[in-house]
Amino acid sequence: MESQLRRYTPFRGPFDPCPPVPFKTYVVPPNQFITFQPPDLPQFSLQEALKYGTLWPALFSPYESKCKGGGK
Amino acid sequence: MEANPCDQRYYEMLEQLQTLDFALVELNLYLNTHPDDLRSIEQFNQLTQERTKLANQFQELYGPLQNFGRAYSKCPWEWNQTPWPWQV
């Protein structure tokens, strides 16, 4: 699966006060698919680990912010 | 010469310390659930040694990182001198 982002369309009622939102997104991080972390996973370098927020690339979840660019 | 805390070296060492600490936290949490993973334990011990050495170097130059007996102090007493962490 390419990215951890998934999409759904919120319910649209006949009396909605605002225009309908096309879709909303949510993130499903990799740790949802790894029940028990296997040993000896490849690791980031220490500097990268600090930047990415995890020591193992397999568990990294970008979780980009919605405000710059994203959103729609 | 009294090491001025706002020089480049100060921030470099702090960042390196932060990098080591983060990796150590990750490894520690990992090892809580993987007690038999020898490779990670070796990595953890190696990083701990590195972190202790770096912390000692830092404290030698710029004063204690922690107090209440977790770090030595020169004279005059260094703990309550500026800069404090939030001022750095």
Backbone of each chain as nested JSON, in Angstrom:
{
  "chains": [
    {"id": "A", "residues": [
      {"number": 1, "name": "MET", "atoms": {"N": [0.893, -1.17, 0.0], "CA": [0.0, 0.0, 0.0], "C": [0.938, 1.228, 0.0]}},
      {"number": 2, "name": "GLU", "atoms": {"N": [0.577, 2.193, -0.777], "CA": [1.576, 3.218, -1.075], "C": [1.775, 4.141, 0.11]}},
      {"number": 3, "name": "SER", "atoms": {"N": [0.663, 4.712, 0.598], "CA": [0.923, 5.637, 1.719], "C": [0.025, 5.238, 2.861]}},
      {"number": 4, "name": "GLN", "atoms": {"N": [0.241, 5.828, 4.006], "CA": [-0.52, 5.413, 5.183], "C": [-1.811, 6.209, 5.298]}},
      {"number": 5, "name": "LEU", "atoms": {"N": [-2.079, 7.014, 4.266], "CA": [-3.255, 7.89, 4.339], "C": [-4.459, 7.148, 3.787]}},
      {"number": 6, "name": "ARG", "atoms": {"N": [-5.568, 7.228, 4.494], "CA": [-6.795, 6.656, 3.957], "C": [-7.863, 7.718, 3.95]}},
      {"number": 7, "name": "ARG", "atoms": {"N": [-8.877, 7.492, 3.207], "CA": [-9.859, 8.536, 2.941], "C": [-11.26, 8.05, 3.186]}},
      {"number": 8, "name": "TYR", "atoms": {"N": [-12.125, 8.933, 3.622], "CA": [-13.534, 8.521, 3.708], "C": [-14.38, 9.75, 3.418]}},
      {"number": 9, "name": "THR", "atoms": {"N": [-15.607, 9.494, 3.053], "CA": [-16.502, 10.628, 2.748], "C": [-17.46, 10.794, 3.91]}},
      {"number": 10, "name": "PRO", "atoms": {"N": [-17.47, 11.953, 4.554], "CA": [-18.391, 12.145, 5.679], "C": [-19.85, 12.145, 5.204]}},
      {"number": 11, "name": "PHE", "atoms": {"N": [-20.748, 11.852, 6.125], "CA": [-22.174, 11.758, 5.791], "C": [-22.672, 13.11, 5.322]}},
      {"number": 12, "name": "ARG", "atoms": {"N": [-23.541, 13.116, 4.292], "CA": [-24.109, 14.38, 3.801], "C": [-25.615, 14.322, 4.009]}},
      {"number": 13, "name": "GLY", "atoms": {"N": [-26.106, 15.223, 4.897], "CA": [-27.54, 15.208, 5.196], "C": [-28.254, 16.243, 4.364]}},
      {"number": 14, "name": "PRO", "atoms": {"N": [-29.539, 16.101, 4.188], "CA": [-30.31, 17.066, 3.401], "C": [-30.296, 18.448, 4.038]}},
      {"number": 15, "name": "PHE", "atoms": {"N": [-30.101, 18.53, 5.368], "CA": [-30.162, 19.85, 6.009], "C": [-28.789, 20.347, 6.406]}},
      {"number": 16, "name": "ASP", "atoms": {"N": [-27.726, 19.891, 5.716], "CA": [-26.38, 20.33, 6.1], "C": [-26.274, 21.85, 5.936]}},
      {"number": 17, "name": "PRO", "atoms": {"N": [-25.812, 22.577, 6.976], "CA": [-25.702, 24.038, 6.854], "C": [-24.584, 24.44, 5.898]}},
      {"number": 18, "name": "CYS", "atoms": {"N": [-23.543, 23.604, 5.766], "CA": [-22.386, 24.031, 4.97], "C": [-22.282, 23.138, 3.741]}},
      {"number": 19, "name": "PRO", "atoms": {"N": [-21.502, 23.604, 2.734], "CA": [-21.327, 22.747, 1.543], "C": [-20.645, 21.437, 1.937]}},
      {"number": 20, "name": "PRO", "atoms": {"N": [-20.979, 20.338, 1.247], "CA": [-20.434, 19.021, 1.654], "C": [-18.927, 18.956, 1.474]}},
      {"number": 21, "name": "VAL", "atoms": {"N": [-18.27, 18.297, 2.43], "CA": [-16.821, 18.104, 2.338], "C": [-16.584, 16.911, 1.405]}},
      {"number": 22, "name": "PRO", "atoms": {"N": [-15.739, 17.04, 0.377], "CA": [-15.551, 15.899, -0.548], "C": [-15.056, 14.65, 0.168]}},
      {"number": 23, "name": "PHE", "atoms": {"N": [-13.975, 14.773, 0.932], "CA": [-13.5, 13.595, 1.67], "C": [-12.637, 14.083, 2.823]}},
      {"number": 24, "name": "LYS", "atoms": {"N": [-12.464, 13.223, 3.804], "CA": [-11.525, 13.511, 4.881], "C": [-10.514, 12.375, 4.924]}},
      {"number": 25, "name": "THR", "atoms": {"N": [-9.299, 12.67, 5.465], "CA": [-8.283, 11.602, 5.446], "C": [-7.859, 11.268, 6.868]}},
      {"number": 26, "name": "TYR", "atoms": {"N": [-7.372, 10.054, 7.065], "CA": [-6.783, 9.671, 8.354], "C": [-5.587, 8.772, 8.062]}},
      {"number": 27, "name": "VAL", "atoms": {"N": [-4.686, 8.665, 9.075], "CA": [-3.429, 7.945, 8.867], "C": [-3.501, 6.604, 9.572]}},
      {"number": 28, "name": "VAL", "atoms": {"N": [-3.037, 5.547, 8.892], "CA": [-2.92, 4.241, 9.537], "C": [-1.426, 3.929, 9.594]}},
      {"number": 29, "name": "PRO", "atoms": {"N": [-0.791, 4.158, 10.751], "CA": [0.671, 4.003, 10.811], "C": [1.096, 2.548, 10.733]}},
      {"number": 30, "name": "PRO", "atoms": {"N": [2.341, 2.277, 10.354], "CA": [2.8, 0.897, 10.178], "C": [2.709, 0.061, 11.449]}},
      {"number": 31, "name": "ASN", "atoms": {"N": [2.719, 0.713, 12.608], "CA": [2.7, -0.144, 13.795], "C": [1.347, -0.835, 13.976]}},
      {"number": 32, "name": "GLN", "atoms": {"N": [0.367, -0.452, 13.142], "CA": [-0.911, -1.178, 13.198], "C": [-0.774, -2.547, 12.542]}},
      {"number": 33, "name": "PHE", "atoms": {"N": [0.234, -2.702, 11.695], "CA": [0.346, -3.949, 10.937], "C": [1.449, -4.846, 11.482]}},
      {"number": 34, "name": "ILE", "atoms": {"N": [2.211, -4.324, 12.445], "CA": [3.277, -5.172, 13.0], "C": [2.853, -5.521, 14.415]}},
      {"number": 35, "name": "THR", "atoms": {"N": [2.39, -6.748, 14.642], "CA": [1.915, -7.075, 15.991], "C": [3.089, -7.075, 16.955]}},
      {"number": 36, "name": "PHE", "atoms": {"N": [4.163, -7.834, 16.601], "CA": [5.31, -7.865, 17.506], "C": [6.531, -7.516, 16.692]}},
      {"number": 37, "name": "GLN", "atoms": {"N": [7.265, -6.495, 17.101], "CA": [8.379, -6.004, 16.293], "C": [9.449, -7.085, 16.169]}},
      {"number": 38, "name": "PRO", "atoms": {"N": [9.794, -7.489, 14.937], "CA": [10.817, -8.526, 14.794], "C": [12.182, -7.962, 15.183]}},
      {"number": 39, "name": "PRO", "atoms": {"N": [13.11, -8.787, 15.665], "CA": [14.446, -8.278, 15.998], "C": [15.226, -7.922, 14.742]}},
      {"number": 40, "name": "ASP", "atoms": {"N": [16.295, -7.157, 14.93], "CA": [17.252, -6.824, 13.858], "C": [16.586, -6.147, 12.669]}},
      {"number": 41, "name": "LEU", "atoms": {"N": [15.649, -5.268, 12.947], "CA": [15.115, -4.464, 11.841], "C": [16.188, -3.454, 11.428]}},
      {"number": 42, "name": "PRO", "atoms": {"N": [16.219, -3.044, 10.154], "CA": [17.202, -2.016, 9.777], "C": [16.926, -0.719, 10.535]}},
      {"number": 43, "name": "GLN", "atoms": {"N": [18.007, 0.021, 10.841], "CA": [17.841, 1.215, 11.667], "C": [18.273, 2.459, 10.902]}},
      {"number": 44, "name": "PHE", "atoms": {"N": [17.716, 3.613, 11.297], "CA": [18.194, 4.905, 10.799], "C": [19.549, 5.198, 11.441]}},
      {"number": 45, "name": "SER", "atoms": {"N": [20.278, 6.174, 10.854], "CA": [21.45, 6.684, 11.602], "C": [20.88, 7.509, 12.757]}},
      {"number": 46, "name": "LEU", "atoms": {"N": [21.711, 7.789, 13.764], "CA": [21.195, 8.444, 14.978], "C": [20.614, 9.814, 14.659]}},
      {"number": 47, "name": "GLN", "atoms": {"N": [21.28, 10.55, 13.763], "CA": [20.764, 11.889, 13.451], "C": [19.398, 11.75, 12.773]}},
      {"number": 48, "name": "GLU", "atoms": {"N": [19.326, 10.827, 11.822], "CA": [18.05, 10.627, 11.119], "C": [16.983, 10.185, 12.104]}},
      {"number": 49, "name": "ALA", "atoms": {"N": [17.354, 9.313, 13.037], "CA": [16.355, 8.802, 13.99], "C": [15.749, 9.966, 14.747]}},
      {"number": 50, "name": "LEU", "atoms": {"N": [16.608, 10.922, 15.14], "CA": [16.085, 12.074, 15.884], "C": [15.143, 12.87, 14.989]}},
      {"number": 51, "name": "LYS", "atoms": {"N": [15.487, 12.97, 13.692], "CA": [14.672, 13.782, 12.785], "C": [13.348, 13.068, 12.523]}},
      {"number": 52, "name": "TYR", "atoms": {"N": [13.403, 11.763, 12.258], "CA": [12.194, 11.044, 11.873], "C": [11.366, 10.616, 13.079]}},
      {"number": 53, "name": "GLY", "atoms": {"N": [11.961, 10.619, 14.246], "CA": [11.161, 10.325, 15.421], "C": [11.05, 8.855, 15.727]}},
      {"number": 54, "name": "THR", "atoms": {"N": [11.847, 8.024, 14.998], "CA": [11.873, 6.609, 15.356], "C": [13.201, 6.025, 14.898]}},
      {"number": 55, "name": "LEU", "atoms": {"N": [13.605, 4.95, 15.515], "CA": [14.909, 4.372, 15.2], "C": [14.798, 3.456, 13.986]}},
      {"number": 56, "name": "TRP", "atoms": {"N": [13.59, 2.988, 13.675], "CA": [13.419, 1.986, 12.626], "C": [12.567, 2.524, 11.479]}},
      {"number": 57, "name": "PRO", "atoms": {"N": [13.111, 2.531, 10.241], "CA": [12.331, 3.033, 9.107], "C": [10.998, 2.299, 8.945]}},
      {"number": 58, "name": "ALA", "atoms": {"N": [10.965, 1.019, 9.345], "CA": [9.726, 0.239, 9.151], "C": [8.595, 0.819, 9.974]}},
      {"number": 59, "name": "LEU", "atoms": {"N": [8.898, 1.554, 11.03], "CA": [7.846, 2.07, 11.908], "C": [7.566, 3.547, 11.669]}},
      {"number": 60, "name": "PHE", "atoms": {"N": [8.263, 4.118, 10.697], "CA": [8.142, 5.57, 10.51], "C": [6.803, 5.929, 9.891]}},
      {"number": 61, "name": "SER", "atoms": {"N": [6.141, 6.974, 10.436], "CA": [4.882, 7.422, 9.842], "C": [5.006, 8.922, 9.58]}},
      {"number": 62, "name": "PRO", "atoms": {"N": [4.966, 9.365, 8.302], "CA": [5.229, 10.771, 7.996], "C": [4.246, 11.71, 8.669]}},
      {"number": 63, "name": "TYR", "atoms": {"N": [2.961, 11.398, 8.603], "CA": [1.925, 12.216, 9.24], "C": [2.137, 13.701, 8.919]}},
      {"number": 64, "name": "GLU", "atoms": {"N": [2.117, 14.022, 7.595], "CA": [2.359, 15.429, 7.211], "C": [1.278, 16.322, 7.815]}},
      {"number": 65, "name": "SER", "atoms": {"N": [1.678, 17.579, 8.008], "CA": [0.694, 18.507, 8.576], "C": [-0.287, 18.902, 7.486]}},
      {"number": 66, "name": "LYS", "atoms": {"N": [-1.525, 19.119, 7.848], "CA": [-2.562, 19.399, 6.847], "C": [-2.518, 20.85, 6.414]}},
      {"number": 67, "name": "CYS", "atoms": {"N": [-1.933, 21.737, 7.219], "CA": [-2.142, 23.151, 6.911], "C": [-1.294, 23.569, 5.719]}},
      {"number": 68, "name": "LYS", "atoms": {"N": [-0.066, 23.147, 5.596], "CA": [0.718, 23.65, 4.453], "C": [0.405, 22.799, 3.23]}},
      {"number": 69, "name": "GLY", "atoms": {"N": [-0.412, 23.316, 2.353], "CA": [-0.621, 22.58, 1.111], "C": [-1.728, 21.572, 1.217]}},
      {"number": 70, "name": "GLY", "atoms": {"N": [-1.651, 20.611, 2.1], "CA": [-2.587, 19.465, 2.106], "C": [-4.011, 19.906, 2.342]}},
      {"number": 71, "name": "GLY", "atoms": {"N": [-4.78, 19.085, 3.061], "CA": [-6.135, 19.504, 3.448], "C": [-7.18, 18.996, 2.486]}},
      {"number": 72, "name": "LYS", "atoms": {"N": [-7.31, 19.523, 1.32], "CA": [-8.423, 19.119, 0.421], "C": [-8.184, 17.742, -0.155]}}
    ]},
    {"id": "B", "residues": [
      {"number": 1, "name": "MET", "atoms": {"N": [40.252, 29.492, 30.609], "CA": [39.324, 30.5, 30.044], "C": [37.913, 29.905, 30.296]}},
      {"number": 2, "name": "GLU", "atoms": {"N": [37.033, 30.722, 30.823], "CA": [35.681, 30.238, 31.139], "C": [34.931, 30.006, 29.818]}},
      {"number": 3, "name": "ALA", "atoms": {"N": [34.444, 28.786, 29.626], "CA": [33.795, 28.492, 28.338], "C": [32.469, 29.247, 28.293]}},
      {"number": 4, "name": "ASN", "atoms": {"N": [32.339, 30.072, 27.263], "CA": [31.093, 30.859, 27.163], "C": [29.993, 29.926, 26.663]}},
      {"number": 5, "name": "PRO", "atoms": {"N": [28.906, 29.769, 27.411], "CA": [27.887, 28.766, 27.065], "C": [27.205, 29.025, 25.729]}},
      {"number": 6, "name": "CYS", "atoms": {"N": [27.375, 30.231, 25.159], "CA": [26.612, 30.455, 23.934], "C": [27.467, 30.215, 22.693]}},
      {"number": 7, "name": "ASP", "atoms": {"N": [28.608, 29.527, 22.867], "CA": [29.412, 29.327, 21.651], "C": [28.93, 28.076, 20.923]}},
      {"number": 8, "name": "GLN", "atoms": {"N": [29.402, 27.907, 19.727], "CA": [28.912, 26.858, 18.828], "C": [29.048, 25.479, 19.467]}},
      {"number": 9, "name": "ARG", "atoms": {"N": [30.154, 25.264, 20.129], "CA": [30.471, 23.939, 20.695], "C": [29.347, 23.502, 21.644]}},
      {"number": 10, "name": "TYR", "atoms": {"N": [28.833, 24.477, 22.395], "CA": [27.793, 24.193, 23.404], "C": [26.587, 23.553, 22.721]}},
      {"number": 11, "name": "TYR", "atoms": {"N": [26.178, 24.141, 21.619], "CA": [24.96, 23.64, 20.965], "C": [25.229, 22.334, 20.242]}},
      {"number": 12, "name": "GLU", "atoms": {"N": [26.439, 22.211, 19.707], "CA": [26.759, 20.954, 19.019], "C": [26.708, 19.786, 19.995]}},
      {"number": 13, "name": "MET", "atoms": {"N": [27.33, 19.996, 21.158], "CA": [27.362, 18.902, 22.136], "C": [25.961, 18.604, 22.638]}},
      {"number": 14, "name": "LEU", "atoms": {"N": [25.162, 19.661, 22.826], "CA": [23.785, 19.431, 23.309], "C": [22.994, 18.631, 22.293]}},
      {"number": 15, "name": "GLU", "atoms": {"N": [23.189, 18.966, 21.002], "CA": [22.424, 18.247, 19.974], "C": [22.875, 16.792, 19.913]}},
      {"number": 16, "name": "GLN", "atoms": {"N": [24.179, 16.594, 20.019], "CA": [24.689, 15.217, 19.994], "C": [24.148, 14.433, 21.187]}},
      {"number": 17, "name": "LEU", "atoms": {"N": [24.073, 15.126, 22.324], "CA": [23.548, 14.475, 23.528], "C": [22.078, 14.113, 23.308]}},
      {"number": 18, "name": "GLN", "atoms": {"N": [21.358, 15.017, 22.667], "CA": [19.928, 14.77, 22.427], "C": [19.756, 13.58, 21.488]}},
      {"number": 19, "name": "THR", "atoms": {"N": [20.644, 13.518, 20.468], "CA": [20.558, 12.408, 19.515], "C": [20.785, 11.09, 20.232]}},
      {"number": 20, "name": "LEU", "atoms": {"N": [21.811, 11.042, 21.066], "CA": [22.111, 9.809, 21.796], "C": [20.971, 9.461, 22.741]}},
      {"number": 21, "name": "ASP", "atoms": {"N": [20.455, 10.467, 23.429], "CA": [19.383, 10.187, 24.391], "C": [18.159, 9.625, 23.688]}},
      {"number": 22, "name": "PHE", "atoms": {"N": [17.835, 10.156, 22.525], "CA": [16.652, 9.66, 21.825], "C": [16.839, 8.201, 21.436]}},
      {"number": 23, "name": "ALA", "atoms": {"N": [18.007, 7.891, 20.876], "CA": [18.255, 6.506, 20.476], "C": [18.211, 5.595, 21.692]}},
      {"number": 24, "name": "LEU", "atoms": {"N": [18.712, 6.091, 22.819], "CA": [18.715, 5.258, 24.028], "C": [17.299, 5.016, 24.525]}},
      {"number": 25, "name": "VAL", "atoms": {"N": [16.454, 6.038, 24.43], "CA": [15.055, 5.84, 24.85], "C": [14.399, 4.795, 23.962]}},
      {"number": 26, "name": "GLU", "atoms": {"N": [14.632, 4.923, 22.638], "CA": [14.013, 3.966, 21.713], "C": [14.471, 2.547, 22.035]}},
      {"number": 27, "name": "LEU", "atoms": {"N": [15.781, 2.4, 22.218], "CA": [16.32, 1.064, 22.463], "C": [15.826, 0.519, 23.791]}},
      {"number": 28, "name": "ASN", "atoms": {"N": [15.732, 1.412, 24.773], "CA": [15.281, 0.958, 26.088], "C": [13.863, 0.409, 26.003]}},
      {"number": 29, "name": "LEU", "atoms": {"N": [12.978, 1.169, 25.326], "CA": [11.59, 0.71, 25.204], "C": [11.533, -0.583, 24.409]}},
      {"number": 30, "name": "TYR", "atoms": {"N": [12.39, -0.656, 23.374], "CA": [12.397, -1.876, 22.549], "C": [12.837, -3.076, 23.387]}},
      {"number": 31, "name": "LEU", "atoms": {"N": [13.868, -2.84, 24.209], "CA": [14.421, -3.955, 24.99], "C": [13.486, -4.398, 26.106]}},
      {"number": 32, "name": "ASN", "atoms": {"N": [12.564, -3.49, 26.509], "CA": [11.591, -3.918, 27.524], "C": [10.793, -5.117, 27.031]}},
      {"number": 33, "name": "THR", "atoms": {"N": [10.55, -5.144, 25.723], "CA": [9.717, -6.24, 25.197], "C": [10.56, -7.273, 24.459]}},
      {"number": 34, "name": "HIS", "atoms": {"N": [11.862, -7.011, 24.324], "CA": [12.712, -7.975, 23.621], "C": [13.953, -8.248, 24.472]}},
      {"number": 35, "name": "PRO", "atoms": {"N": [13.76, -8.882, 25.618], "CA": [14.904, -8.993, 26.545], "C": [16.068, -9.812, 26.02]}},
      {"number": 36, "name": "ASP", "atoms": {"N": [15.815, -10.68, 25.007], "CA": [16.92, -11.567, 24.613], "C": [17.657, -11.064, 23.38]}},
      {"number": 37, "name": "ASP", "atoms": {"N": [17.356, -9.845, 22.959], "CA": [17.956, -9.376, 21.708], "C": [19.374, -8.867, 22.009]}},
      {"number": 38, "name": "LEU", "atoms": {"N": [20.356, -9.751, 21.858], "CA": [21.715, -9.425, 22.293], "C": [22.272, -8.234, 21.51]}},
      {"number": 39, "name": "ARG", "atoms": {"N": [22.016, -8.223, 20.201], "CA": [22.61, -7.157, 19.375], "C": [22.15, -5.793, 19.883]}},
      {"number": 40, "name": "SER", "atoms": {"N": [20.849, -5.689, 20.2], "CA": [20.352, -4.398, 20.668], "C": [20.928, -4.055, 22.03]}},
      {"number": 41, "name": "ILE", "atoms": {"N": [21.129, -5.068, 22.853], "CA": [21.7, -4.797, 24.178], "C": [23.108, -4.262, 24.022]}},
      {"number": 42, "name": "GLU", "atoms": {"N": [23.872, -4.867, 23.097], "CA": [25.238, -4.375, 22.875], "C": [25.196, -2.938, 22.376]}},
      {"number": 43, "name": "GLN", "atoms": {"N": [24.264, -2.679, 21.453], "CA": [24.151, -1.306, 20.925], "C": [23.788, -0.35, 22.045]}},
      {"number": 44, "name": "PHE", "atoms": {"N": [22.858, -0.797, 22.906], "CA": [22.432, 0.046, 24.019], "C": [23.609, 0.356, 24.938]}},
      {"number": 45, "name": "ASN", "atoms": {"N": [24.382, -0.66, 25.271], "CA": [25.518, -0.435, 26.179], "C": [26.55, 0.478, 25.537]}},
      {"number": 46, "name": "GLN", "atoms": {"N": [26.76, 0.284, 24.244], "CA": [27.756, 1.102, 23.555], "C": [27.302, 2.563, 23.542]}},
      {"number": 47, "name": "LEU", "atoms": {"N": [26.007, 2.774, 23.268], "CA": [25.491, 4.15, 23.251], "C": [25.512, 4.754, 24.644]}},
      {"number": 48, "name": "THR", "atoms": {"N": [25.234, 3.936, 25.653], "CA": [25.257, 4.455, 27.031], "C": [26.652, 4.933, 27.379]}},
      {"number": 49, "name": "GLN", "atoms": {"N": [27.652, 4.126, 26.986], "CA": [29.033, 4.522, 27.29], "C": [29.35, 5.841, 26.584]}},
      {"number": 50, "name": "GLU", "atoms": {"N": [28.921, 5.917, 25.315], "CA": [29.197, 7.13, 24.547], "C": [28.509, 8.339, 25.183]}},
      {"number": 51, "name": "ARG", "atoms": {"N": [27.261, 8.123, 25.616], "CA": [26.497, 9.209, 26.203], "C": [27.134, 9.675, 27.503]}},
      {"number": 52, "name": "THR", "atoms": {"N": [27.576, 8.735, 28.32], "CA": [28.207, 9.128, 29.585], "C": [29.47, 9.928, 29.328]}},
      {"number": 53, "name": "LYS", "atoms": {"N": [30.262, 9.475, 28.347], "CA": [31.507, 10.188, 28.042], "C": [31.185, 11.608, 27.586]}},
      {"number": 54, "name": "LEU", "atoms": {"N": [30.199, 11.726, 26.695], "CA": [29.858, 13.052, 26.171], "C": [29.313, 13.948, 27.276]}},
      {"number": 55, "name": "ALA", "atoms": {"N": [28.477, 13.367, 28.148], "CA": [27.903, 14.175, 29.229], "C": [29.015, 14.673, 30.147]}},
      {"number": 56, "name": "ASN", "atoms": {"N": [29.976, 13.792, 30.43], "CA": [31.084, 14.227, 31.303], "C": [31.87, 15.355, 30.653]}},
      {"number": 57, "name": "GLN", "atoms": {"N": [32.116, 15.197, 29.344], "CA": [32.842, 16.275, 28.642], "C": [32.072, 17.586, 28.755]}},
      {"number": 58, "name": "PHE", "atoms": {"N": [30.776, 17.502, 28.502], "CA": [29.951, 18.704, 28.521], "C": [29.965, 19.345, 29.898]}},
      {"number": 59, "name": "GLN", "atoms": {"N": [29.808, 18.509, 30.905], "CA": [29.734, 19.037, 32.262], "C": [31.074, 19.612, 32.707]}},
      {"number": 60, "name": "GLU", "atoms": {"N": [32.145, 19.064, 32.167], "CA": [33.466, 19.614, 32.486], "C": [33.566, 21.033, 31.939]}},
      {"number": 61, "name": "LEU", "atoms": {"N": [32.999, 21.232, 30.755], "CA": [33.132, 22.546, 30.119], "C": [32.088, 23.531, 30.619]}},
      {"number": 62, "name": "TYR", "atoms": {"N": [30.842, 23.1, 30.697], "CA": [29.758, 24.077, 30.857], "C": [28.971, 23.911, 32.136]}},
      {"number": 63, "name": "GLY", "atoms": {"N": [29.386, 23.009, 33.018], "CA": [28.647, 22.914, 34.263], "C": [27.683, 21.748, 34.245]}},
      {"number": 64, "name": "PRO", "atoms": {"N": [27.046, 21.486, 35.384], "CA": [26.226, 20.278, 35.54], "C": [24.986, 20.302, 34.662]}},
      {"number": 65, "name": "LEU", "atoms": {"N": [24.627, 19.104, 34.182], "CA": [23.377, 18.941, 33.427], "C": [22.246, 18.612, 34.393]}},
      {"number": 66, "name": "GLN", "atoms": {"N": [22.598, 17.853, 35.444], "CA": [21.587, 17.505, 36.443], "C": [22.175, 17.786, 37.82]}},
      {"number": 67, "name": "ASN", "atoms": {"N": [21.28, 17.915, 38.785], "CA": [21.808, 18.238, 40.114], "C": [21.474, 17.122, 41.089]}},
      {"number": 68, "name": "PHE", "atoms": {"N": [21.478, 17.464, 42.365], "CA": [21.194, 16.517, 43.44], "C": [22.095, 15.286, 43.363]}},
      {"number": 69, "name": "GLY", "atoms": {"N": [23.397, 15.551, 43.08], "CA": [24.361, 14.472, 43.141], "C": [24.52, 13.712, 41.85]}},
      {"number": 70, "name": "ARG", "atoms": {"N": [23.906, 14.178, 40.783], "CA": [24.085, 13.474, 39.516], "C": [25.212, 14.076, 38.694]}},
      {"number": 71, "name": "ALA", "atoms": {"N": [25.792, 15.191, 39.214], "CA": [26.9, 15.8, 38.472], "C": [27.779, 16.55, 39.459]}},
      {"number": 72, "name": "TYR", "atoms": {"N": [29.059, 16.637, 39.097], "CA": [29.979, 17.377, 39.966], "C": [29.838, 18.867, 39.702]}},
      {"number": 73, "name": "SER", "atoms": {"N": [30.472, 19.671, 40.595], "CA": [30.451, 21.112, 40.346], "C": [31.803, 21.703, 40.722]}},
      {"number": 74, "name": "LYS", "atoms": {"N": [32.171, 22.723, 39.965], "CA": [33.406, 23.433, 40.325], "C": [33.053, 24.483, 41.365]}},
      {"number": 75, "name": "CYS", "atoms": {"N": [34.039, 25.3, 41.739], "CA": [33.787, 26.392, 42.66], "C": [33.936, 27.683, 41.878]}},
      {"number": 76, "name": "PRO", "atoms": {"N": [33.073, 28.684, 41.883], "CA": [31.844, 28.725, 42.686], "C": [30.786, 27.761, 42.163]}},
      {"number": 77, "name": "TRP", "atoms": {"N": [29.772, 27.518, 42.999], "CA": [28.693, 26.562, 42.725], "C": [28.072, 26.856, 41.376]}},
      {"number": 78, "name": "GLU", "atoms": {"N": [27.966, 25.877, 40.54], "CA": [27.581, 26.135, 39.152], "C": [26.109, 25.89, 38.882]}},
      {"number": 79, "name": "TRP", "atoms": {"N": [25.425, 25.165, 39.773], "CA": [24.097, 24.715, 39.393], "C": [23.146, 25.876, 39.101]}},
      {"number": 80, "name": "ASN", "atoms": {"N": [23.163, 26.913, 39.933], "CA": [22.139, 27.945, 39.737], "C": [22.647, 29.094, 38.871]}},
      {"number": 81, "name": "GLN", "atoms": {"N": [23.732, 28.824, 38.117], "CA": [24.186, 29.903, 37.216], "C": [23.451, 29.797, 35.883]}},
      {"number": 82, "name": "THR", "atoms": {"N": [23.358, 30.943, 35.206], "CA": [22.728, 30.925, 33.868], "C": [23.719, 30.278, 32.888]}},
      {"number": 83, "name": "PRO", "atoms": {"N": [23.34, 29.867, 31.681], "CA": [21.958, 29.843, 31.22], "C": [21.222, 28.613, 31.711]}},
      {"number": 84, "name": "TRP", "atoms": {"N": [19.955, 28.817, 32.002], "CA": [19.073, 27.694, 32.32], "C": [18.573, 27.099, 31.019]}},
      {"number": 85, "name": "PRO", "atoms": {"N": [18.039, 25.845, 31.082], "CA": [17.646, 25.172, 29.838], "C": [16.696, 25.997, 28.986]}},
      {"number": 86, "name": "TRP", "atoms": {"N": [15.776, 26.718, 29.626], "CA": [14.792, 27.438, 28.81], "C": [15.386, 28.713, 28.24]}},
      {"number": 87, "name": "GLN", "atoms": {"N": [16.607, 29.098, 28.779], "CA": [17.229, 30.324, 28.243], "C": [18.158, 29.999, 27.083]}},
      {"number": 88, "name": "VAL", "atoms": {"N": [18.502, 28.744, 26.949], "CA": [19.533, 28.39, 25.965], "C": [18.999, 28.61, 24.552]}}
    ]}
  ]
}
